[in-house]
Amino acid sequence: MDRHEARFWEKQEQSKVRCLLCPHRCVLDNGKNGICRVRVNQNGVLYTLNYGEIGAIALDPIEKKPLYHFYPGMAILSVGTVGCNLSCGFCQNYELVVGDVPRRRMEPEEVVQLAEEVRSRGNIGIAYTYSEPLVWYEFVADTARLARKRALKNVLVTNGFVEEEPLLNLLPYVDAMNIDLKSFKDEFYRKTCKGRLAPVMRTIEICSRRTHVEVTTLLIPGLNDSPEEISQLAGWLASISPDIVLHLSRYHPAREFNLPPTPATTMHQTRETARQYLKHVYLGNLGSVDNNTYCRDCGNLLVERSGYYTGIKGVREGKCSGCGGSVPIVGDQNV
């Protein structure tokens, strides 16, 4: 990995540095890496090791991020790097996180150029995804600025575990986000993810006021899928806005976790619980399931989904074609 000077850090005594990017606020001796694995102190200067390091790249349906209410039916160039500032025992992309994948080097200009080249295939922009994009901060910020100048959309798929200052600096260039809310219990975050809940809640609150936000929760049997916890989680999201989209994703065994997959009955019951608070709740990783979007006022079919096929059926310029009511879907009139 080539080094690139990092942003958001401060000098400490005896050539130590403190990283100010995420709530871990790692204090690093010379030669030591942060929890994220990709920020290192070299002679009293903090460097990022993953600038321009591409571990995964693909043109994906926007629904795969998942984003269901942001330019439905379109595609987005998706790029990912190595590193993460959490350590989830159920991580689905652990090989990418630890760097156990082939990588290629690309500059921001090259990623933006590629995104422009695939516009003809329905591409609307760039999604920073697969691993944690916020520990790729410098590259994401530089690429997002260039993309904005070329009228490309920028999407973050993130765990939301970030300090407020870097988040606010990046948000003017972000058009949409999917934020993982892994549990509504701080104990779960501390034991299972080596993080904390409060910073993620703060991220969701801040971003929901400034850009399009959808939230994903992976339901793990016996750990974060109780009706009580889902009620608290959905109720809190609804206190920000009942229009926030919630994706409930089915757990499958991964990394250190070998629990059985989440029962389908639990998935459906949990969705009904969340729907007591939120207007739009979808199920992921469950196979054939009704994930269409309907008008909550008149029941009109707005967006039809089957797998990754998406059809706009009843949305006209942001309004329901049945009753004229507003719908929280961004970009449908441009599809």
PyMOL commands that set and color helices and strands:
alter all, ss='L'
color gray80, all
select helices_A, chain A and resi 13-15+62-64+94-97+108-117+119-121+133-149+164-173+186-193+197-208+227-240+264-274+332-334
alter helices_A, ss='H'
color red, helices_A
select strands_A, chain A and resi 4-5+9-11+17-19+27-28+39-42+45-48+53-54+56-61+75-80+104-105+123-128+153-158+176-180+212-219+245-250+281-284+293-294+301-306+309-312+315-316+319-320
alter strands_A, ss='S'
color yellow, strands_A
deselect
rebuild
show_as cartoon
